[in-house]
């Protein structure tokens, strides 16, 4: 009896179908998971890309000024009183007793001039006076005698009047001669040159034996006396700031030859006019120099602290935007959208600027706005500063 061979190891048909179904399910699950992960990654990438597309900015708020603006200007020191000394008589310098840097008191002798010509004029004037006095004395005696003869009818009335008039004329000549002598005596006193006030000799332009001529030309100047116990300081203040400088305002000043030292001066006068060429107003200051540390004629750096403006707002200079639309700053509205505002600068302090108009104290200002920022752009605030930096000295 024959039988058919049996093939071992072949799965039954139902079991094969089950295995195939499981495999297909696993494959489908893998595909679904992969698609899901790709979708999540794509969504994350889109969110990150969108977030990166919104620029991050730093926001500052306008700060109210805590002190007035500072103004540094060059100034020129001058002696409170300075007088060039000229000769009032001609002659030759006989001697001088002071030199540059010497301190003198009022009336102190500075120099002596020999005046030979003036001396001869004085001798002649005294001789003329003596002659005129003698003539007047004789004329008076003659007039008196003729007056006594008039009572005897020995002379006429006309002759008596002539003699009296001649006596009066001779007396007038005596007065004129005396005035001439007094004039020359007074001129002789100018041969002794004295200090007009207490101070310091700042110049000596003559020497013994020099020919001295009267006059006030530069060549005839003998000495210069200056009162340096106080000094005047002259500063030219720009027109925009001149209105804030008043008499009595205290300022500080420094000089190159005294590093580290500061001196205090006060405004003592204003020109009340603007120089058309420079657009400045001349201001005069007074500074005490009793210690003799400051030198007339020297340069000084004058530091003004101007009055504080109550409405003044200051922002960092880095927040300014200069383009075809002018000078602006980028502010943010409640939704963090950019709103550009045009502004006007009152003072520039370097790191900060003082705004005259265009801002509100509550504005949020973008510091260092990125390139390409446009009106209405959405931004995200990365950092907020409560106040703008304080202004540095100008």
C-alpha positions in Angstrom: 0.0 0.0 0.0 1.5 3.3 -1.1 1.4 6.7 0.7 2.2 10.3 -0.3 5.3 12.0 1.1 4.8 14.6 3.8 6.8 17.9 3.7 7.9 19.0 7.2 8.6 22.5 8.3 6.0 24.4 6.1 3.7 26.5 8.3 0.0 26.0 8.0 -1.7 28.6 5.8 -3.6 30.3 8.7 -0.4 30.8 10.7 1.3 32.3 7.7 -1.4 34.8 7.2 -1.2 35.8 10.9 2.6 36.3 10.7 2.2 38.4 7.6 -0.4 40.6 9.2 1.8 41.2 12.3 4.7 42.2 10.1 2.6 44.6 8.1 1.3 46.2 11.4 4.7 46.7 12.7 5.8 48.3 9.5 2.7 50.6 9.5 3.5 51.6 13.1 7.0 52.5 12.2 5.9 54.6 9.3 3.3 56.4 11.5 5.9 57.0 14.3 8.4 58.4 11.7 5.8 60.7 10.1 4.7 61.9 13.6 8.3 62.6 14.7 9.0 64.4 11.4 5.9 66.5 11.9 6.9 67.4 15.4 10.4 68.3 14.4 9.1 70.4 11.5 6.8 72.2 13.9 9.6 72.9 16.3 11.8 74.1 13.5 9.1 76.4 12.3 8.5 77.8 15.8 12.3 78.3 16.3 12.5 80.0 12.9 9.6 82.2 13.6 11.1 83.1 17.0 14.4 83.9 15.4 12.7 86.1 12.8 11.4 88.5 15.6 14.4 90.6 16.7 15.3 90.9 20.4 15.9 94.4 21.6 17.0 96.2 24.8 14.6 98.8 26.1 15.5 101.9 28.1 13.3 104.6 29.6 14.1 108.4 29.4 15.7 109.6 32.5 15.1 113.0 34.1 18.2 115.0 34.6 19.6 115.1 38.1 22.0 118.0 37.5 22.3 120.9 35.1 24.2 120.8 31.9 28.0 121.3 32.0 29.8 123.7 29.8 33.6 123.8 29.4 34.9 126.9 27.6 38.4 128.5 27.1 39.0 131.7 29.0 41.7 134.4 29.3 43.1 135.7 32.6 43.9 139.4 33.0 45.0 141.5 35.8 42.3 143.3 37.7 44.1 146.6 37.1 47.0 147.1 34.7 48.6 150.4 33.9 51.5 151.1 31.5 53.8 153.8 32.8 54.9 156.6 30.4 57.1 159.6 30.9 55.6 163.0 31.2 58.9 164.8 30.9 61.8 164.4 28.4 65.3 163.6 29.4 67.6 160.7 30.2 66.9 157.9 32.6 69.2 158.5 35.6 68.2 155.4 37.6 65.6 152.7 38.1 64.8 151.0 41.4 62.5 148.1 40.5 62.5 145.3 38.0 60.0 142.7 36.7 58.4 140.6 39.4 59.0 143.2 42.1 56.0 144.1 44.3 55.5 147.8 44.8 53.2 150.0 46.9 51.3 153.0 45.9 53.6 156.0 45.5 56.8 153.9 45.6 59.7 155.3 43.5 60.2 153.4 40.3 62.8 155.5 38.4 64.4 159.0 38.2 64.8 161.0 34.9 67.5 163.7 34.4 65.9 166.8 32.8 68.6 169.3 31.9 66.4 171.1 29.4 63.5 171.3 31.9 65.9 172.6 34.5 67.0 175.4 32.2 63.5 176.3 31.4 62.7 176.5 35.1 65.7 178.8 35.7 64.6 181.1 32.9 61.0 181.1 34.2 62.1 182.1 37.7 64.2 184.9 36.2 61.2 186.1 34.1 59.2 186.1 37.3 61.8 188.2 39.1 61.9 190.7 36.2 58.1 190.9 36.1 57.9 191.4 39.8 60.4 194.3 39.7 58.5 195.9 36.7 55.2 195.5 38.5 56.7 197.1 41.7 58.0 200.1 39.8 54.7 200.5 37.9 52.7 200.5 41.2 55.0 203.1 42.7 54.7 205.3 39.6 51.0 205.0 39.6 50.8 206.0 43.2 52.9 209.1 42.6 50.9 210.3 39.7 47.8 209.8 41.7 49.1 212.2 44.4 50.0 214.8 41.7 46.4 214.7 40.4 45.2 216.7 43.4 47.6 219.6 42.6 46.5 219.7 38.9 50.1 219.0 37.9 49.0 216.1 35.7 45.9 215.2 33.8 43.4 212.6 34.7 44.2 210.7 31.5 47.9 210.4 32.4 47.0 209.1 35.9 44.8 206.4 34.4 47.5 205.4 32.0 49.9 204.9 34.8 47.4 202.9 36.8 46.6 200.6 33.8 50.3 200.0 33.2 50.7 198.9 36.8 47.8 196.5 36.5 49.3 195.1 33.3 52.7 194.6 35.0 51.0 192.8 37.9 49.2 190.5 35.5 52.6 189.6 33.9 53.8 188.7 37.4 50.9 186.3 37.8 51.6 184.8 34.3 55.3 184.3 35.1 54.4 182.8 38.5 52.0 180.3 36.7 54.8 179.4 34.3 57.2 178.7 37.2 54.5 176.6 39.0 53.9 174.6 35.8 57.6 173.8 35.4 57.9 173.0 39.0 55.0 170.6 38.7 56.6 169.1 35.6 59.9 168.6 37.5 58.1 166.4 40.0 57.3 164.0 37.1 61.0 163.3 36.8 60.4 161.0 39.7 58.3 158.1 38.4 56.2 156.5 41.1 53.7 153.6 41.2 50.1 154.7 40.7 48.8 151.8 42.9 50.0 148.7 44.7 50.9 145.8 42.5 53.6 143.9 40.6 56.0 145.1 38.0 55.2 143.0 34.9 57.4 144.9 32.4 60.4 147.2 32.3 61.3 148.6 28.9 64.0 151.1 29.7 67.5 151.3 31.2 70.0 153.8 32.6 71.0 156.5 30.1 68.1 155.8 27.7 66.6 158.8 26.0 63.1 159.4 27.4 60.5 161.2 25.4 57.0 162.2 26.5 54.0 160.5 24.9 52.1 157.2 25.1 53.5 155.3 22.2 54.6 151.7 22.7 58.3 152.7 22.5 57.9 155.3 25.2 56.5 152.8 27.8 58.8 152.5 30.7 57.1 150.1 33.1 53.8 148.2 33.5 52.3 147.8 37.0 49.5 145.3 37.5 47.3 144.5 40.5 47.2 140.7 40.5 45.5 140.2 43.9 42.4 139.6 41.8 42.1 138.6 38.2 39.5 139.1 35.6 38.6 136.1 33.4 37.0 136.7 30.0 35.0 133.9 28.4 32.9 133.8 25.3 29.7 131.8 25.9 27.6 130.5 23.0 24.4 132.3 22.4 22.3 129.2 23.2 23.7 129.0 26.7 24.2 132.7 27.5 20.7 133.2 28.8 21.4 130.7 31.6 24.5 132.6 32.8 23.7 135.3 35.4 25.7 137.7 37.6 26.9 136.0 40.8 27.0 132.5 39.3 29.9 130.5 40.6 32.1 128.6 38.2 35.3 126.6 38.5 38.4 127.0 36.4 41.7 125.2 35.9 45.0 126.2 34.3 47.6 124.0 32.6 50.4 125.1 34.9 48.5 124.0 38.0 47.4 120.4 37.3 45.0 119.0 39.9 44.1 122.4 41.3 40.7 124.0 40.8 39.9 127.7 41.4 36.5 129.3 42.0 35.4 132.4 40.2 32.1 134.4 40.0 30.4 136.0 37.1 30.7 139.8 37.5 29.4 141.1 34.2 27.9 140.2 30.9 28.2 142.1 27.6 24.5 141.7 26.9 25.3 141.5 23.3 26.1 138.8 20.8 29.2 139.0 18.6 28.0 138.7 15.1 31.1 136.9 13.9 31.4 134.2 16.6 27.8 134.0 17.8 28.9 134.3 21.5 28.5 136.7 24.4 31.4 138.0 26.4 31.2 137.1 30.1 33.5 138.6 32.8 34.5 136.6 35.9 36.4 137.6 39.0 38.8 135.1 40.7 40.7 135.7 44.0 44.4 135.5 43.5 45.8 136.4 46.9 48.0 133.3 46.8 49.5 134.5 43.5 49.0 131.1 41.8 47.4 132.5 38.7 49.2 134.5 36.1 47.6 137.4 34.1 47.6 136.6 30.4 47.3 132.9 30.9 44.8 130.4 29.4 42.2 128.9 31.6 39.6 126.2 31.1 36.3 127.5 32.6 33.7 125.0 33.8 30.0 126.2 34.0 27.3 124.2 35.6 24.1 125.5 34.0 20.7 125.5 35.8 18.7 122.3 35.8 15.8 122.1 33.4 12.8 120.5 35.1 11.4 119.0 31.8 14.8 117.8 30.5 14.9 114.1 29.5 18.1 112.2 28.7 18.6 109.0 26.7 21.7 107.1 25.6 23.3 108.4 22.4 23.2 104.8 21.1 19.4 105.0 20.9 19.5 107.7 18.2 18.6 106.8 14.6 19.8 109.1 11.8 18.4 108.5 8.4 16.6 110.2 5.5 13.7 111.0 7.9 16.0 113.0 10.2 16.9 112.4 13.9 14.6 109.8 15.5 14.3 107.1 18.2 12.5 103.8 18.0 9.8 103.4 20.7 7.6 100.4 21.5 3.8 100.4 21.9 1.9 98.1 24.2 2.1 95.2 21.8 5.9 95.6 21.3 5.5 97.1 17.8 8.0 99.7 16.7 7.0 103.3 16.5 9.6 105.9 15.3 9.4 109.4 16.9 11.3 112.4 15.6 13.2 114.3 18.3 15.2 117.5 18.9 18.4 117.5 20.9 19.0 120.2 23.5 22.5 119.2 24.7 25.0 116.5 23.6 26.9 115.0 26.5 28.7 112.3 24.5 27.4 109.1 25.9 23.9 110.6 26.5 21.9 113.4 24.9 19.3 115.7 26.4 16.1 115.8 24.4 14.3 119.1 23.9 11.1 117.7 22.3 9.5 114.6 20.9 9.6 112.2 23.9 7.3 111.3 26.8 8.8 110.1 30.1 6.8 106.9 29.8 8.1 106.0 26.4 10.0 102.7 26.0 13.0 103.3 23.7 15.0 100.7 21.8 18.6 101.0 22.7 21.0 100.3 19.7 18.2 99.4 17.3 19.2 96.7 14.8 19.6 97.5 11.1 16.5 97.2 9.0 14.1 97.9 11.8 11.0 99.4 10.3 7.9 101.2 11.5 5.4 98.6 12.9 7.8 95.7 13.2 7.2 93.3 16.0 10.1 92.8 18.4 10.7 90.9 21.6 12.1 92.7 24.7 15.3 90.9 25.8 16.2 93.4 28.5 14.8 96.5 30.1 16.7 99.2 31.8 14.9 101.5 34.3 17.0 104.5 33.6 19.3 105.9 31.0 22.9 106.5 32.0 23.8 109.7 33.6 25.4 112.4 31.5 29.1 112.9 31.6 30.6 116.3 31.9 30.6 118.1 28.7 
